Amino acid sequence: MISMGVVTALLLIGTLAGLVTLVALSRLRMQVGPAMGVILPLLPMAYLLNRFIRAPFFEYLGTQANLPPFLDLEMPWWFLGLWWLFPPMLEEWAKALSLLFPPASRLLQDARAAFLGGILAGLAYALGETVYVHWATPDPSAVNLAGYAAERAAFTLLHGALTAQVALGLARGRGSALRAFLAAAGLHALAILGIVLMQVGLIEPLAALIALWVGTFLALGWGIWQARRLFRKAETESLDGLGAP
Protein backbone atom coordinates (compact mmCIF):
# COMPACT_ATOMS: atom_id res chain seq x y z
CA MET A 1 0.00 0.00 0.00
CA ILE A 2 1.25 3.49 -0.85
CA SER A 3 0.92 5.86 2.08
CA MET A 4 -0.35 9.42 1.82
CA GLY A 5 3.03 10.54 3.09
CA VAL A 6 4.90 9.24 0.07
CA VAL A 7 2.22 10.50 -2.32
CA THR A 8 2.47 13.98 -0.82
CA ALA A 9 6.27 13.90 -0.91
CA LEU A 10 6.33 12.76 -4.53
CA LEU A 11 3.89 15.48 -5.52
CA LEU A 12 6.01 18.13 -3.78
CA ILE A 13 9.23 16.91 -5.35
CA GLY A 14 7.70 16.40 -8.80
CA THR A 15 6.16 19.86 -8.83
CA LEU A 16 9.40 21.49 -7.72
CA ALA A 17 11.46 19.53 -10.24
CA GLY A 18 9.05 20.46 -13.02
CA LEU A 19 9.17 24.14 -12.20
CA VAL A 20 12.95 24.22 -12.04
CA THR A 21 13.20 22.32 -15.32
CA LEU A 22 10.92 24.79 -17.08
CA VAL A 23 12.83 27.76 -15.69
CA ALA A 24 16.17 26.24 -16.65
CA LEU A 25 15.10 25.40 -20.18
CA SER A 26 13.50 28.79 -20.83
CA ARG A 27 15.94 31.07 -18.99
CA LEU A 28 19.13 29.66 -20.46
CA ARG A 29 17.71 28.00 -23.58
CA MET A 30 19.17 24.82 -22.11
CA GLN A 31 19.03 21.95 -24.55
CA VAL A 32 16.88 18.97 -23.68
CA GLY A 33 19.78 16.54 -24.18
CA PRO A 34 22.06 17.94 -21.42
CA ALA A 35 19.06 18.39 -19.10
CA MET A 36 18.01 14.77 -19.56
CA GLY A 37 21.66 13.74 -19.18
CA VAL A 38 21.51 15.22 -15.70
CA ILE A 39 18.11 13.91 -14.68
CA LEU A 40 17.92 10.34 -16.00
CA PRO A 41 21.13 8.88 -14.49
CA LEU A 42 20.30 10.29 -11.06
CA LEU A 43 16.75 8.97 -10.74
CA PRO A 44 17.92 5.42 -9.82
CA MET A 45 21.15 6.58 -8.14
CA ALA A 46 19.88 6.43 -4.52
CA TYR A 47 18.80 2.83 -5.01
CA LEU A 48 22.09 1.86 -6.64
CA LEU A 49 24.24 3.53 -3.99
CA ASN A 50 22.33 2.06 -1.07
CA ARG A 51 21.76 -1.39 -2.54
CA PHE A 52 25.22 -2.05 -3.97
CA ILE A 53 27.64 0.18 -2.02
CA ARG A 54 26.37 1.47 1.32
CA ALA A 55 24.49 -1.62 2.55
CA PRO A 56 27.21 -4.16 1.56
CA PHE A 57 29.93 -1.89 2.98
CA PHE A 58 28.36 -1.58 6.43
CA GLU A 59 27.25 -5.20 6.44
CA TYR A 60 30.84 -6.25 5.82
CA LEU A 61 32.20 -3.92 8.52
CA GLY A 62 29.59 -5.10 11.01
CA THR A 63 30.35 -8.75 10.28
CA GLN A 64 34.11 -8.28 10.58
CA ALA A 65 33.77 -6.34 13.84
CA ASN A 66 31.08 -8.70 15.19
CA LEU A 67 28.60 -5.87 15.72
CA PRO A 68 24.82 -6.25 16.23
CA PRO A 69 22.54 -5.39 13.26
CA PHE A 70 21.20 -2.22 14.90
CA LEU A 71 22.65 1.11 15.99
CA ASP A 72 23.24 1.98 19.63
CA LEU A 73 25.72 3.89 21.76
CA GLU A 74 27.63 0.71 22.58
CA MET A 75 28.99 0.56 19.04
CA PRO A 76 32.59 1.67 18.38
CA TRP A 77 33.00 5.39 17.71
CA TRP A 78 34.66 4.72 14.36
CA PHE A 79 31.63 2.77 13.14
CA LEU A 80 29.20 5.49 14.21
CA GLY A 81 31.43 8.10 12.60
CA LEU A 82 31.43 6.20 9.31
CA TRP A 83 27.67 5.69 9.54
CA TRP A 84 27.33 9.47 9.81
CA LEU A 85 29.94 10.71 7.31
CA PHE A 86 30.01 8.01 4.64
CA PRO A 87 26.57 8.72 3.06
CA PRO A 88 27.13 12.49 2.53
CA MET A 89 30.55 11.89 0.97
CA LEU A 90 29.23 9.08 -1.23
CA GLU A 91 26.10 10.90 -2.37
CA GLU A 92 27.78 14.23 -3.14
CA TRP A 93 30.51 12.39 -5.06
CA ALA A 94 28.00 10.37 -7.09
CA LYS A 95 25.90 13.42 -7.97
CA ALA A 96 29.02 15.35 -9.03
CA LEU A 97 30.32 12.41 -11.07
CA SER A 98 27.14 12.28 -13.12
CA LEU A 99 27.80 15.86 -14.29
CA LEU A 100 31.21 14.99 -15.75
CA PHE A 101 29.94 12.79 -18.58
CA PRO A 102 28.25 13.92 -21.81
CA PRO A 103 25.72 15.21 -22.55
CA ALA A 104 25.44 16.63 -19.01
CA SER A 105 29.05 17.87 -19.08
CA ARG A 106 28.07 20.50 -21.64
CA LEU A 107 26.32 22.37 -18.84
CA LEU A 108 29.69 22.96 -17.16
CA GLN A 109 30.76 25.32 -19.95
CA ASP A 110 28.71 28.12 -18.39
CA ALA A 111 28.46 28.92 -14.68
CA ARG A 112 24.74 29.69 -14.72
CA ALA A 113 23.89 26.58 -16.72
CA ALA A 114 26.02 24.50 -14.35
CA PHE A 115 24.25 25.96 -11.32
CA LEU A 116 20.77 25.20 -12.68
CA GLY A 117 21.94 21.82 -13.96
CA GLY A 118 23.14 21.03 -10.45
CA ILE A 119 19.72 21.90 -9.07
CA LEU A 120 18.13 19.53 -11.58
CA ALA A 121 20.60 16.81 -10.63
CA GLY A 122 19.83 17.22 -6.93
CA LEU A 123 16.09 17.18 -7.49
CA ALA A 124 16.32 14.05 -9.66
CA TYR A 125 18.36 12.30 -6.99
CA ALA A 126 15.89 13.37 -4.29
CA LEU A 127 12.95 12.02 -6.30
CA GLY A 128 14.64 8.64 -6.68
CA GLU A 129 15.63 8.68 -3.02
CA THR A 130 12.03 9.27 -1.96
CA VAL A 131 10.90 6.23 -3.93
CA TYR A 132 13.76 4.14 -2.53
CA VAL A 133 13.12 5.14 1.10
CA HIS A 134 9.45 4.29 0.69
CA TRP A 135 10.31 0.95 -0.91
CA ALA A 136 12.83 0.13 1.84
CA THR A 137 10.42 1.01 4.69
CA PRO A 138 9.05 -2.20 6.26
CA ASP A 139 5.52 -0.79 6.66
CA PRO A 140 5.21 2.36 4.52
CA SER A 141 1.47 2.61 5.17
CA ALA A 142 2.29 3.52 8.77
CA VAL A 143 4.46 6.49 7.78
CA ASN A 144 3.28 9.71 9.39
CA LEU A 145 1.98 12.04 6.69
CA ALA A 146 3.31 15.33 8.03
CA GLY A 147 6.61 13.94 9.31
CA TYR A 148 7.49 12.00 6.17
CA ALA A 149 6.49 14.78 3.78
CA ALA A 150 8.44 17.34 5.82
CA GLU A 151 11.53 15.11 5.86
CA ARG A 152 11.45 14.40 2.14
CA ALA A 153 10.77 18.05 1.29
CA ALA A 154 13.83 19.04 3.35
CA PHE A 155 16.03 16.47 1.65
CA THR A 156 14.77 17.59 -1.76
CA LEU A 157 15.75 21.20 -1.14
CA LEU A 158 19.02 20.12 0.48
CA HIS A 159 20.07 17.94 -2.47
CA GLY A 160 19.14 20.62 -4.99
CA ALA A 161 21.02 23.39 -3.19
CA LEU A 162 24.16 21.35 -2.48
CA THR A 163 24.48 19.79 -5.93
CA ALA A 164 24.12 23.24 -7.50
CA GLN A 165 27.17 24.38 -5.53
CA VAL A 166 29.22 21.35 -6.55
CA ALA A 167 28.25 21.81 -10.21
CA LEU A 168 29.26 25.45 -10.04
CA GLY A 169 32.59 24.42 -8.53
CA LEU A 170 33.13 21.95 -11.38
CA ALA A 171 32.43 24.69 -13.92
CA ARG A 172 34.99 27.00 -12.29
CA GLY A 173 37.86 24.52 -12.09
CA ARG A 174 39.59 21.88 -9.97
CA GLY A 175 40.34 23.94 -6.87
CA SER A 176 36.83 25.36 -6.75
CA ALA A 177 35.35 21.91 -7.38
CA LEU A 178 37.20 20.37 -4.42
CA ARG A 179 36.24 23.21 -2.08
CA ALA A 180 32.60 23.06 -3.18
CA PHE A 181 32.50 19.28 -2.76
CA LEU A 182 33.96 19.37 0.75
CA ALA A 183 31.65 22.22 1.78
CA ALA A 184 28.59 20.44 0.36
CA ALA A 185 29.50 17.12 2.00
CA GLY A 186 30.15 18.89 5.31
CA LEU A 187 26.85 20.74 5.24
CA HIS A 188 25.08 17.52 4.25
CA ALA A 189 26.67 15.76 7.23
CA LEU A 190 25.62 18.59 9.53
CA ALA A 191 22.02 18.36 8.29
CA ILE A 192 21.75 14.61 8.95
CA LEU A 193 23.51 14.67 12.33
CA GLY A 194 20.16 14.88 14.10
CA ILE A 195 18.94 11.78 12.25
CA VAL A 196 22.01 9.82 13.34
CA LEU A 197 21.55 10.96 16.93
CA MET A 198 17.91 9.88 16.73
CA GLN A 199 18.92 6.46 15.40
CA VAL A 200 21.13 5.83 18.44
CA GLY A 201 18.38 7.03 20.79
CA LEU A 202 19.82 10.37 21.92
CA ILE A 203 17.10 12.68 20.59
CA GLU A 204 13.46 12.49 19.55
CA PRO A 205 12.28 12.41 15.90
CA LEU A 206 10.95 15.98 16.07
CA ALA A 207 14.35 17.29 17.16
CA ALA A 208 16.00 15.36 14.32
CA LEU A 209 13.56 16.89 11.83
CA ILE A 210 14.26 20.39 13.16
CA ALA A 211 18.01 19.79 12.85
CA LEU A 212 17.50 18.60 9.27
CA TRP A 213 15.60 21.76 8.38
CA VAL A 214 18.26 23.95 10.00
CA GLY A 215 20.87 22.37 7.74
CA THR A 216 18.54 22.72 4.77
CA PHE A 217 18.00 26.44 5.42
CA LEU A 218 21.77 26.95 5.64
CA ALA A 219 22.18 25.22 2.27
CA LEU A 220 19.35 27.27 0.77
CA GLY A 221 20.86 30.50 2.07
CA TRP A 222 24.18 29.59 0.49
CA GLY A 223 22.44 28.74 -2.78
CA ILE A 224 20.36 31.93 -2.88
CA TRP A 225 23.44 34.05 -2.20
CA GLN A 226 25.31 32.30 -5.00
CA ALA A 227 22.38 32.57 -7.41
CA ARG A 228 22.01 36.31 -6.78
CA ARG A 229 25.70 36.80 -7.56
CA LEU A 230 25.53 34.73 -10.74
CA PHE A 231 22.41 36.20 -12.28
CA ARG A 232 23.03 39.77 -11.12
CA LYS A 233 26.44 39.62 -12.79
CA ALA A 234 24.84 38.25 -15.97
CA GLU A 235 22.27 41.06 -16.03
CA THR A 236 24.99 43.66 -15.48
CA GLU A 237 27.05 42.28 -18.35
CA SER A 238 23.95 42.28 -20.56
CA LEU A 239 23.20 45.93 -19.77
CA ASP A 240 26.81 46.90 -20.38
CA GLY A 241 26.66 45.18 -23.76
CA LEU A 242 23.51 47.07 -24.73
CA GLY A 243 25.10 50.38 -23.76
CA ALA A 244 28.30 49.78 -25.69
CA PRO A 245 28.83 51.99 -28.77
Buried (B, 14 or more C-beta within 10 A) or exposed (E): EEBBBBEBBBEBBBEBBEEBBEEBBEEBEBBEEBBBBBBEBBBBBBBBBBEEBBEEEBEEBBEEEEBEEEBEEEBEEEBBEBBBBBBBBBBBBBBBEBBEEEBBBBBBEBBBBBBBBBBBBBBBBBBBBBBBBBEEBEEBEEBEBEBBBBBBBBBBBBBBBBBBBBBBBBBBEEEBBEBBBBBBBBBBBBBBBBBBBBBBEEBEEEEBBBBBBBBBBBBBEBBEEBBEEBBEEBEEEEEEEEEEE
